[in-house]
Amino acid sequence: MSFVFLVEQVLNGLQFGVMLFLMAAGLTLIFGVMGLINLAHGSLYMIGAFAAAATAAATGSFLLALAAALAASALAGAVIERLVIRQLYDRDHLDQVLATFALILIFSEGARWVFGSFPLYLAIPEALSGPVTLPFGIEYPRYRLALIGIGLAVAAGLFWLISSTRIGVQIRAGEADREMIGALGVDIDRLYLLVFALGAALAGLAGALIGAIQSVQVGMGEPVLILAFVVIVIGGIGSIRGAFIGALLVGLTDTLGRVLLPGLFGLLLDPAAAASVGASLASMAIYILMAGVLIARPQGLFGSA
């Protein structure tokens, strides 16, 4: 395996990780502040992707497509919180799971009714198409490099929001003791609406950005949602820093596992068996990572005990 190929796969893992962070950050905020298990978070990812694809097809502008994804997913999140989620805060987690699973079905069938069953495609903007030359002569897709930059910028902005603003103080206080901040005069309903809309917007942004390198289709959010849950379990529920580190670990483990494990077993087994065993272990690698973290720290890397 060449050095250039390995660096390319590391960059692919980072790109995958920062996109997972956009999903996991909203999910961990919603669970940490509201105590809500939101299985419909993947549907918000899908809404952002469809909104971006439809807007890009109508206007030809990728920036407008991203703005539409943010607006559509945040609006959908606000409507869901007002009409459905608000009724679930004091209910059992099983009720939350059942209600948000019903939302998955509603959004999936709604997207199929509006956009059809065939996938849509979102073109990479011309300014970000083609490769860019990195040190050591490495050529890497400009758009994927831009995704890494956008993800890191959003992560930095989110860290600043949580740590250095008044609303961030309220969010952190809501994670620790929501009854107390309500008694101190903070509008809990407004805070919950804002957090849910922010989480939805992050998911929609991730869907729009990924929509340019894979097809946009019904049900695209559910596999990413599973990985996002893995991320927040590894990082620690309610921790933005944990979501970021966990997302990078999952992205790198998944990407490098699919590349390195088949080759590693090729040194021990015949090619056919090596490919089969290596592919199977590669698909299990992130869950093995999660199990290892939970054995060492049941609360996750940065979660509270």
PLY file of the C-alpha trace (Angstrom):
ply
format ascii 1.0
element vertex 305
property float x
property float y
property float z
element edge 304
property int vertex1
property int vertex2
end_header
0.00 0.00 0.00
1.48 3.32 -1.06
1.84 6.36 1.21
-0.28 8.46 -1.16
-3.14 5.95 -1.05
-3.01 5.82 2.75
-3.15 9.62 3.06
-6.12 9.71 0.67
-7.97 7.19 2.84
-7.18 9.15 6.00
-8.65 12.26 4.35
-11.71 10.23 3.31
-12.08 9.12 6.92
-11.84 12.72 8.15
-14.41 13.85 5.61
-16.78 11.06 6.68
-16.14 11.90 10.33
-16.90 15.62 10.12
-20.14 14.88 8.25
-21.09 12.40 10.98
-20.36 15.11 13.52
-22.99 17.38 11.96
-25.54 14.62 12.50
-24.34 13.56 15.93
-23.98 17.11 17.32
-27.66 17.86 16.84
-28.64 14.44 18.17
-26.54 14.76 21.32
-27.78 18.32 21.94
-31.40 17.18 21.69
-30.86 14.22 23.98
-28.65 16.10 26.43
-30.93 19.12 26.86
-34.35 17.54 26.34
-33.74 13.93 27.34
-35.44 12.95 24.08
-34.64 9.94 21.91
-35.29 11.25 18.41
-35.31 8.49 15.79
-36.62 10.99 13.22
-33.29 12.83 13.13
-32.33 10.89 10.01
-35.49 12.14 8.30
-34.31 15.72 8.87
-31.04 14.76 7.15
-33.12 13.47 4.22
-35.24 16.64 4.12
-32.11 18.77 3.84
-30.79 16.63 0.98
-34.07 16.74 -0.97
-34.49 20.48 -0.39
-30.95 21.09 -1.67
-31.39 18.86 -4.73
-34.72 20.44 -5.67
-33.42 24.00 -5.19
-30.24 23.33 -7.16
-32.30 21.85 -10.01
-34.58 24.91 -10.06
-31.96 27.65 -9.64
-28.61 26.12 -10.58
-27.08 27.65 -7.44
-25.32 25.43 -4.91
-25.27 28.17 -2.26
-29.03 28.63 -2.57
-29.35 24.85 -2.30
-27.46 24.87 1.01
-29.56 27.78 2.29
-32.73 25.92 1.32
-31.50 22.79 3.10
-30.83 24.72 6.30
-34.17 26.53 6.15
-36.24 23.46 5.25
-34.72 21.20 7.90
-34.84 23.88 10.63
-38.48 24.67 9.78
-39.38 20.98 9.73
-37.65 20.57 13.10
-39.53 23.53 14.58
-42.88 22.19 13.34
-42.13 18.71 14.66
-41.13 20.10 18.05
-44.25 22.22 18.33
-46.76 19.60 17.16
-45.30 16.26 18.27
-42.14 16.39 20.37
-43.54 18.83 22.91
-46.08 16.20 23.94
-43.33 13.66 24.67
-40.97 15.36 27.14
-42.65 13.88 30.20
-43.39 10.53 28.57
-41.46 7.30 28.78
-38.57 6.75 26.35
-40.56 3.95 24.70
-43.29 6.45 23.82
-40.64 8.76 22.33
-39.20 5.92 20.26
-42.62 4.89 18.92
-43.68 8.46 18.11
-40.45 9.41 16.35
-40.41 6.09 14.48
-43.89 7.00 13.20
-42.42 10.30 11.99
-39.83 8.34 9.97
-42.64 6.54 8.13
-44.56 9.77 7.57
-41.55 11.63 6.17
-40.45 8.70 4.01
-43.85 8.32 2.39
-44.21 12.10 2.09
-40.84 12.37 0.30
-41.80 9.49 -2.00
-45.10 11.22 -2.79
-43.48 14.59 -3.52
-40.24 13.53 -5.24
-40.98 10.00 -6.41
-39.09 6.79 -5.76
-36.20 7.50 -8.11
-33.05 9.11 -6.67
-32.17 12.73 -7.32
-28.66 14.00 -7.97
-27.02 17.20 -6.76
-24.14 18.39 -8.93
-20.86 19.47 -7.37
-20.40 23.23 -7.96
-17.93 24.03 -10.73
-15.65 25.97 -8.38
-15.18 22.86 -6.24
-14.97 20.25 -8.99
-11.79 18.46 -9.93
-8.76 17.60 -7.79
-6.42 19.79 -5.81
-2.71 19.00 -5.46
-1.52 18.56 -1.87
2.05 18.14 -0.58
3.94 15.03 -1.74
2.07 15.17 -5.04
-1.19 13.91 -3.55
-4.24 14.75 -5.65
-7.48 14.85 -3.72
-11.01 15.91 -4.77
-11.49 19.60 -4.09
-15.10 19.10 -2.97
-14.21 16.49 -0.34
-11.50 18.79 0.98
-14.10 21.59 1.15
-16.39 19.28 3.16
-13.63 18.79 5.72
-13.14 22.56 5.95
-16.89 23.26 6.25
-17.31 20.58 8.90
-14.41 21.92 10.97
-15.73 25.48 10.64
-19.20 24.43 11.79
-17.64 22.49 14.69
-15.65 25.58 15.74
-18.77 27.75 15.52
-20.76 25.27 17.57
-18.05 25.09 20.24
-18.07 28.90 20.40
-21.87 29.01 20.62
-21.97 26.52 23.48
-19.02 27.88 25.46
-19.09 31.66 24.91
-22.66 32.87 24.40
-25.68 33.41 26.63
-27.74 30.84 24.77
-24.84 28.41 25.17
-24.89 28.95 28.93
-28.61 28.21 28.93
-28.08 25.05 26.88
-25.36 23.80 29.23
-27.49 24.66 32.25
-30.44 22.86 30.65
-28.32 19.73 30.37
-27.43 19.92 34.07
-30.73 21.00 35.67
-33.64 22.06 33.47
-35.97 22.68 36.44
-33.54 25.14 37.97
-33.09 27.25 34.82
-36.88 27.32 34.46
-37.13 28.64 38.01
-34.54 31.31 37.14
-36.77 32.69 34.41
-35.43 31.00 31.26
-38.20 30.24 28.76
-37.85 26.44 28.56
-40.26 26.09 25.62
-38.29 28.63 23.59
-34.98 26.97 24.52
-36.23 23.53 23.50
-37.56 24.88 20.21
-34.24 26.58 19.46
-32.16 23.49 20.31
-34.35 21.19 18.24
-34.32 23.55 15.24
-30.52 23.91 15.52
-30.05 20.15 15.62
-32.39 19.76 12.65
-30.51 22.42 10.67
-27.17 20.65 11.27
-28.65 17.37 10.08
-30.11 19.04 6.98
-26.77 20.69 6.19
-25.03 17.30 6.39
-27.61 15.79 4.05
-27.19 18.59 1.52
-23.39 18.37 1.53
-23.36 14.58 1.18
-26.04 14.77 -1.51
-23.43 15.98 -3.99
-21.33 12.81 -3.67
-24.10 10.23 -3.40
-27.66 9.99 -4.64
-30.50 11.68 -2.76
-33.20 9.13 -2.06
-35.91 8.10 0.37
-34.52 6.40 3.47
-31.00 7.77 3.07
-30.96 9.13 6.62
-31.51 5.93 8.59
-28.05 4.31 8.05
-26.40 7.61 8.97
-28.62 7.87 12.06
-27.34 4.50 13.30
-23.76 5.70 12.93
-24.65 8.96 14.69
-25.95 6.99 17.68
-22.68 5.04 17.72
-20.82 8.35 17.72
-22.65 9.80 20.72
-22.34 6.56 22.67
-18.57 6.58 22.07
-18.16 10.30 22.77
-20.58 10.53 25.67
-24.21 11.60 25.56
-24.64 15.36 25.80
-21.00 16.20 25.00
-20.26 18.22 21.85
-16.54 17.57 22.27
-17.31 13.88 22.63
-19.44 13.94 19.50
-16.59 15.53 17.55
-13.91 13.09 18.75
-16.27 10.14 18.42
-17.23 11.13 14.87
-13.60 11.35 13.79
-12.85 7.97 15.39
-15.83 6.34 13.68
-15.04 7.93 10.31
-11.39 6.85 10.39
-12.14 3.39 11.78
-14.78 2.67 9.15
-12.77 4.00 6.20
-9.37 2.55 7.13
-10.93 -0.73 8.27
-12.45 -1.31 4.85
-9.07 -0.64 3.24
-6.62 -2.27 5.64
-8.38 -5.33 7.05
-8.83 -7.28 3.77
-5.15 -6.71 2.99
-4.11 -7.75 6.50
-5.99 -11.03 6.29
-4.58 -11.53 2.80
-1.24 -12.23 4.50
-2.80 -15.10 6.48
-5.53 -16.58 4.28
-6.16 -17.28 0.64
-7.46 -14.26 -1.35
-11.13 -15.30 -1.41
-11.30 -16.03 2.32
-9.27 -12.91 3.13
-11.68 -10.70 1.21
-14.70 -12.23 2.93
-13.29 -12.15 6.47
-11.74 -8.70 6.02
-14.97 -7.20 4.65
-17.00 -8.71 7.50
-14.64 -7.39 10.17
-14.48 -4.00 8.47
-18.25 -3.62 8.73
-18.03 -4.60 12.42
-15.03 -2.39 13.25
-16.97 0.63 14.52
-19.13 -1.56 16.78
-16.02 -3.28 18.13
-14.63 0.21 18.80
-17.86 1.18 20.60
-17.78 -1.98 22.72
-14.15 -1.33 23.68
-14.91 2.25 24.74
-17.94 1.17 26.79
-15.92 -1.52 28.57
-13.30 1.07 29.55
-15.69 4.02 30.12
-19.40 3.10 30.24
-20.33 6.80 30.08
-18.34 7.37 26.89
-15.10 9.26 26.39
-16.38 12.64 27.60
-19.74 11.78 29.12
-20.72 12.29 32.74
-20.66 9.29 35.03
0 1
1 2
2 3
3 4
4 5
5 6
6 7
7 8
8 9
9 10
10 11
11 12
12 13
13 14
14 15
15 16
16 17
17 18
18 19
19 20
20 21
21 22
22 23
23 24
24 25
25 26
26 27
27 28
28 29
29 30
30 31
31 32
32 33
33 34
34 35
35 36
36 37
37 38
38 39
39 40
40 41
41 42
42 43
43 44
44 45
45 46
46 47
47 48
48 49
49 50
50 51
51 52
52 53
53 54
54 55
55 56
56 57
57 58
58 59
59 60
60 61
61 62
62 63
63 64
64 65
65 66
66 67
67 68
68 69
69 70
70 71
71 72
72 73
73 74
74 75
75 76
76 77
77 78
78 79
79 80
80 81
81 82
82 83
83 84
84 85
85 86
86 87
87 88
88 89
89 90
90 91
91 92
92 93
93 94
94 95
95 96
96 97
97 98
98 99
99 100
100 101
101 102
102 103
103 104
104 105
105 106
106 107
107 108
108 109
109 110
110 111
111 112
112 113
113 114
114 115
115 116
116 117
117 118
118 119
119 120
120 121
121 122
122 123
123 124
124 125
125 126
126 127
127 128
128 129
129 130
130 131
131 132
132 133
133 134
134 135
135 136
136 137
137 138
138 139
139 140
140 141
141 142
142 143
143 144
144 145
145 146
146 147
147 148
148 149
149 150
150 151
151 152
152 153
153 154
154 155
155 156
156 157
157 158
158 159
159 160
160 161
161 162
162 163
163 164
164 165
165 166
166 167
167 168
168 169
169 170
170 171
171 172
172 173
173 174
174 175
175 176
176 177
177 178
178 179
179 180
180 181
181 182
182 183
183 184
184 185
185 186
186 187
187 188
188 189
189 190
190 191
191 192
192 193
193 194
194 195
195 196
196 197
197 198
198 199
199 200
200 201
201 202
202 203
203 204
204 205
205 206
206 207
207 208
208 209
209 210
210 211
211 212
212 213
213 214
214 215
215 216
216 217
217 218
218 219
219 220
220 221
221 222
222 223
223 224
224 225
225 226
226 227
227 228
228 229
229 230
230 231
231 232
232 233
233 234
234 235
235 236
236 237
237 238
238 239
239 240
240 241
241 242
242 243
243 244
244 245
245 246
246 247
247 248
248 249
249 250
250 251
251 252
252 253
253 254
254 255
255 256
256 257
257 258
258 259
259 260
260 261
261 262
262 263
263 264
264 265
265 266
266 267
267 268
268 269
269 270
270 271
271 272
272 273
273 274
274 275
275 276
276 277
277 278
278 279
279 280
280 281
281 282
282 283
283 284
284 285
285 286
286 287
287 288
288 289
289 290
290 291
291 292
292 293
293 294
294 295
295 296
296 297
297 298
298 299
299 300
300 301
301 302
302 303
303 304
